Every structure is written in C-alpha cells, then in structure tokens.
C-alpha cells in the first residue's frame, strides 16, 4: 500500500531545506544589498581617483569632513562584511 509520506531517507534537513526554500527568491538580506551598494560606491570612487585623480566623495562632502570619513569607514566595514560573507558561503559549499 502506497503512502503519501516520503521515506525518511529522502527528507531534506538543515541547509538543504533552506536552499530549496530560497529558490525563486533572493537569498540576500537588506544588509547584504546595503554592503554591496557601499562596495560599488567605494569601487567607483577608487576608479575615479585612479583614472582622473578625482575623489568624488571628498568633492561632494568636502575633504576630511565628518561625512566623508563616515562614508569611507562604512565602505571599509562593508568590505570586511563581504570577506566574512564570502568565507561563510565557501564553508557552506564545502559541506554540501
């Protein structure tokens, strides 16, 4: 007699279940998007510095201003967060 329940060996648990639940939806949080936006801003700013010797953040907010310094710190923190996220993703892939 057939049953509606799947055999216990076919049931998915833990990370497998979460990855299946995320299919079709973004696995990134709002914090991840914020970090990515800050990294893009920082990367474009460094490209402008390297190509044209123009620091757009300092041009907009003033060189050495508290707002400029805050933006630089936030970009740096976003980079550290991205290192952490990348290491976490690499560890998760290794355990699959």
N, C-alpha and C positions, 0 to 999 in steps of 0.2 A: 504494500500500500504506500503510495507516494504521500509525502508530507509537504507542507508549504514552507517549513523552516529549512534553511540551508544547513548542510553538515557543519559541524563546529570547525573542521579544518579549513573551510572556505571563508569563514568570517574574518573580516579585516579589523584590526585593532590599532590603536595608537596613531603614529604618524601616517600610516597608510589611509586610515579613515579620514584624517584631517585633509590630506592632499586630495582625496576624492571629493570631499565636501567643497573644496576650493575651486574645482574645475568649473569653468564658465564664469567665475567671479575673480576679481583681483585678490591676490594673496598679500598685497601690500597694504599697510595701515596708513592713516593720515600722517603719522610721524615719519614713515618711510618716504612718502611723497614730499614732505617738507625738507627732509635731508637731501633728497635728490634735487629739489629746486635750488637749495643753497649750494650744492656742489656744482650745478650748472652755472649759477651766477658767479661763483668763485672761479670756475674754469674759464668762462668767457672774459672775466676781468683780467685774469693772468694772460690770456691770449692778446688782449688789448695792450697790456703792459709790454709783452714781448714783441709785438709787431709794431706798435705805434708809440710806445712809451707814454701811454695814457692810462692812468689809474681811474677808471670810471667811478668807483665807489668814493674815492677821495675827491673827485671832481664834483660829484653830486652833493656829498655831505660835508666836504671840507677835509683837507689833510689833517690827520691827527685828531679829528673831532671824536667825541664820545660815541656818536652814532656809527662812524666809520670803524672805529675799533670794535664796537659791538658786532658789526656785520662780519668783520674778519674773524672774531672769536667764534661766532655761530657757524661760519663756513668750516673752520677748523674742527669744531665739535661734530659737525655733520660728516666730515671725513673720518674721524675716529669711529663714529657710529657705523659708517659704511664698512670699515675694516671689521668691526665686530659682527655685523650682519653677514658679510661675506664668509667669515670664519664659521659662523653658525650654519650657514647654508652648505658649506663644504663638509662640515661634520655630519649634517643630516643626510647628504648624498652618500657619504661613505658607509653609513649604517643601513642603507637600503638593500 
